[in-house]
Amino acid sequence: MNLSFQLFVDKFIFKPLTTVFNVLTRFTGQIANINHDLDRPFRKIVVCKFKGMGSILQCTAMLTALRDRFPESEIWFVSTSGNLQMLSKFAELNRILVIRDESVFSLVKSLTSTWWKLVRFRSEVYIDLEMYSHFSSLFALFSLAKNRIGFYTRGDDAKLGIFTHMMFFNVNAPISRVYLQMAYLLGAQVKDYHLENFNTTLQETGNKKYIVINPNASDLRLERRWPMENFMYIIQNFTKYYPEYNICLIGSASEKEYVDQLLSGKTFSQVINLAGKTSFDQLLTLIKNAELVISNDTGPMHLAFALEKSVLALFGPCSPKQYSIFSTSVKVFYKSVYCSPCVHEFLVPPCKGNNICMQIISKEEVFMAVVEFMSKGKFEETLFNGEEIIYESSNQTIGLIKTQKR
């Protein structure tokens, strides 16, 4: 099922249902008077995050903290099938339950099976890391977990019934730190937790060294894409000035068509199009062996961070300050336009897809950063050294909502 259909169903079906069940659970909760004290050991914990490879990777610090706090506990993770290969690498997890959302039939079947497994598991704590999904909130409720923990923003406790505890979602804090608050709520100690550092088996990739370019962004936020013509500029110039290197283009199976469109029939002897052709393990190995990774703000970028690779990261709808970047060689391009960051504030961005925050990152400045790295093997300046720009236009106002005619 495509994302737009899922959002439509979530808004017009699951949102009203959430409101109804929230009232019912508040009422029954007052009668039952159940003890929801979190200051005690727990042996059965469930964590749920359906969407976003990068977000799931950012929650590994929380999983480590939970495992340190409850070494004997059984920790389950609920997600969609696209994240299974990555989740199988997380040593902190005892079991992964998968929701298959390829079609309505597979969704209903896997939902029923997963729900029944959760009911039989009788989890003591259910942590829902989704921020905006009403479906995810209802699923947490029907897990029948005694303690259900979710997020709220701007003082909105409208779901404090669906959830027994709600944690403030600070949109300005690094995402890994936001998730860590859940572990701290359960008594974990404050430590310098890092992202998962995957172990990969390094394989021979040929005589030529290479860089990895990821021009994609998942359909959760297509606005994170840097313009296609800018990536082509990087490819053309890199192949011209560095003939001794290859370029590996990556992407998921669903992104293969977009990567094919980027090349648009052009043939480069140095460019290897691997979009839709790599398993998760192969992707890890590919990134691990790369000299440099150039990527939009999406899953493979976070994998490169976790593998501590040299990364040229392109940010726009998200601020790089919202992520814990541990690599010592990351060059970030981010223009602080008026409406950015917007990802954690809106389901539909204020620009309605006209991602000016990405468009004003010039192809020339990015390629100069590539040249700098290729000549010195490092970036002279890293992280948030980009120029701060407030975008102004005489004919366009970002984020304007027009009033109805009276």
N, C-alpha and C positions, 0 to 999 in steps of 0.2 A: 504494500500500500504506500502511496506517495505521502509526503509530509503534509501537504496542504489538506488532504482528506483527513489525516489524523488530527490536525489542528481544528478542523471544522467539527469533527465528532466530539473532540474534547471540550470545545466551547459550548456547543448547543445541546449536547446530551449529558456528558459527564459533569459539567459545571452545575447545572440544575440539580442533578442527583447528589452532588457533593453538598450543596446547600441543605437539601432535605435530610440527608443522613447525618450531617453535622448537628442539626437541631435534635434529631432522635438520640444520637449518642450523648449529647450534653444532658439531655433529660434522663436517660437511663444511667448515666454516670453519677448523677446526683443521688439516684435511688440506691445504686449498688455500693457506692462509697468504697471503691477499691483503693488499696494502698499502692501508690505509684512512686514510692521512694526509690531513687536511683543509687543511693549510697549503700550498695551491697554487691556482692559478686554475682555475675551472670554467666550462665553456661551455654545459653542458646541465643545467638545474635544473628540478625539478618540485616544486610545492607542492600539498598536498591538504588540503581542508577541505570535507567533505560538507554539514554542517548548520550552521545559525545565521547569519543575515544579520549580526547584530551582531558576532559573533565574527570573521566574514570581514572586516568593515569594520575591526575592531581590528587585523587583521594587515597592513593597508596600510603601516604604518610599517616593518614587517619587509621588505615587498616593495621599498620605497624604499631601504632599507639594502642589500639584495641587489643592486639595480640600481646603486647607487653603488659597491659593491665589485666587481661584475662587469659593467661597462658594455657589453661585447661579448657577453655570454652570452644564450642563448635561455632564457626563463623560461616554463614552462607551468603552468597551474593546473587541478586536477581538482576538480570539484564536482558538485552535483546541478542539475537544470534550473531550479529555482526561484531560483537565485542568478545565472543567466546574464546577465540585464539589468544587474545591478549590476557584475558582474565585467568586463563589456565596457567599463566606464568607466575601468578601471585601466590607465593608460598604461604601467605597468611590465611588463605581460604581453604575451608574443608570441602565445600561443595558449591557448584555454580548451577543455578536454575535459569533456563533460557526461555524467553518469550520469542516466538517466531512470528514476525509481523510482515512476512512476504505477501500474504493474502489474508482475506477475512477468515477463511477456513482454518489455515495454519494458526492464526492468531487465537481463535476461539478454542481450538484443540489444545494448544500449548498453554493458554491461560488456565483452562480447566485443570490440566495436569499439574501445573505449577502451584495453583491455588490449593489443590488437595494435598500436595506435599508440604506446603507451608502450614496448613491446618494441623496435619499430623505431627509436624515438627514441634509445634507449640512454642514458638520463640518467645523469649522473655523480653527482648528488645528488638524493635524493627525501626531501622534508620532509613528514612526516605530522603535521598539527596537531590531529587528533582525539585525545582523551584516553582515552576508554573503549571505543571501537569495535574489536572484534576483527576484524570484517570489513575495516575500514580498514587494520589492521596486516597482514593477509594480502595485501591488494591491493598494499600497499607492497612486500612480499616478491616477489610475482609480477610486479612491474614490471621485475625483474631489474636494478634500479639498483645500481651498485657500492657506493654509500654511502647508507644508509637511516637517517634520523634521526627519533626519536620521543620521547615524554615518559614519565616515570615519576614516581610519588609514594611517599613514605614508605620510601625505600630499596628499593623493589620493582623488581628488574631482571629479572623473569621473562621479558620479551620480548627480552632481550639475546642475540639470535640472529636473530630476525625483523629486528631493527634492528641496524645496526653501531655506532651511537652513540645514547645516550639522554641527554636533558636533564631535569633536575629541574623538575617543574611546581610552582611555588610558588603555592599557592592564595590566599595573602595579597597577592601582588603584582598590580599592574594587568595586565590581560590583554595589552594591547599590549606591555608590557615583557617579559612571559613569552615572547611570540612573537619579540620582538627578540633574545632569547638565541640563537635559531637562527642569526640573521644574524651575531651576534658570534662564535658558534662557528666560522663560516666566514671570520672575519677582518675583518668590517665594523667600522668605527670607531664609537665611541660618540658620537652626536649627538642633538640634540633633535628627533627625528623626530615628526611629527604625523600624524594621520589624514588620509585622502584628503579633499581639499576639492573637491567636485564643481563643475564649471562647468555652470550651468543657464541656459537661455534663459528670461528672465522674460517671462511672458505676462500680458495684461490679465485680471483676475479679477472685473471688475465694479466698481461704485461703492462697495460695502460692504467694509470691512475685515473680517477674520475671524481666528478662532483655529482650531487643529487639535486634535482630541481623538482619541487612539488607545486604546480600551479593551481591546485585545487583547493576547495573548501567544501565541507560537507553541506548537504541541503538544509542543515539546521540553520546555517547563516551563510548563504551564497554571497552576501555583501562583503565577506572577508576576502574575496578574490581580488588580487591585483590585476589590472587589465591584461588581457591576453596578448595584445600587441607589445606590451612592455616585456613580457617574458620572451617573446620572439626576438626582441632587440638584444636581450641578454644572451640568448642562445647564439644568434648570428655573430655577435662580437666575440663571445668566448671561443667559439670554434675557429674564428679568424686569428685571434691572438694567442691561443693556447692549443695548437694542433696536437700536442703530445698528450692531451687529456680527453677523456670521453665525458659525455653528459648522460646521466641516467634519469629519465623522466618517470615519475611514479604516480600512482593513483589506484583507487579501488576499481572493482569491476564496473560499478555504476558511474565512475568518472572517466572510464576509458574513452567514451565518445568525445568528451570535452578535450582530453589530451590529444586525440586524433585530430580534432578540429584546430587545435593550436598549431600543429604541424601542417595542416591543410595541404597535404600532398607534397610538401617540400621534403627533400631527402638530404640528410646530413650524415656523412660517413661516421662522424663522431657521436651522433645522438642515438641512444638506445631507448626505445619506448617500451617501458615495462609496466605501463598502466594496465591493471587487471590481470597481470601475469605472475604476481608474487604472493606467496603465502605470508602469514605474519612472521614466521621464523626467517623467511628469505628477506623480507623487508628489514627486519632487525639487522641481519648480516650486511645487507646492502648499505644501510645508513652507517653502521659501525665501521665499515671499511672506507667510507667516503672521505675525501679531503675536506669537503665543504658541503653544507646543506643550505639551499636557498628555498624558503618555504613561506607560504601564507600561514596565518594563525589557524592551525588545524592539527589533527591527530599526529601525523608524522613529525611535525615540528616539536611536539611535546616528547615524542620518542627520542628525537635528536638531543633534546635537553637532558633527558634521563640517561642517555648514553654518553653525555658530556662531550658532544661533538662541537666543532666550530659551526656556528649557525648564523646565517643572515636572515633575520626574521622580519616579516612584513606585517605590521599591525595597523588596525583602523577602527573597526567597530568595538574592539576590545582594547583596553589600555594594557601595555606590557607590565605595568605595575600590579595588575590583578593576578599575575602568575609568579610562582617561585621559580626563578631561573637560576640554576646552580652551576651551569657550565661557565668556565672561566673565559670562553671566547665566543661571545654572542654579540653581534651587531644588530641593533634594533632600529628599524625605521618606523616612526610613528609621528603623525602630525595631529596636534591637539586641536581639531576643529571643534566648533561650538557644540555639536550634538554628540561628540564622542567622549567617553565610551557609552554605548547604548545597549549592548547585548543583554545585560542583566537588568535592564529597565523595561524593555519592550519586547513583545512577541513580533510585532511588525515595526521595523526601524523607522525613525522620523523621516529619513530620506526616501523611503519607499523604494529602496533598491538603487538609488542614484548615489553610490558610495564615494562621495567626494573625498572622504578621508583616505581612501586607497588611491584614488585617481591622482591626487596631488603629490604622491611619492613619485618623483621623477625617475625615469629609467636611467638617466645619465648618472645621478648620484648613487644609485644602486650599483651600477656597473663599476663606478670608481671605487666603491667599497670592495668589489670582487677583485679589482686590480691590486688594491692595497693588500688584500689577504694573499693573493697569489705571489706577490713580490716579496712579502715579509713573513708569510706563514702565520700571520696573526693580524688582528685588528688593533690599531694604535689606541683607539677609543672604543669602548664597548658599552653595552646596555643602553641607558636612557640619555644618550648625548645628542639626540636628534633635535633639530630646530623646532621650537614651539610656534605654531601658526594658528591664528584665529581666522577662520575662513569668513569672508564677507562677499556679498554679491548684491548688485543693484537690482537684479531681476528675480531673485530667488531667496526665499526664507526657509531654512531647514526646520522641520518640525511644526509647521503651522497647521493648526486645526481650525477650519472655517466654521463659523456659526451657521445655523440654518436660517433661511430667509423667514421673516415674520410677516 
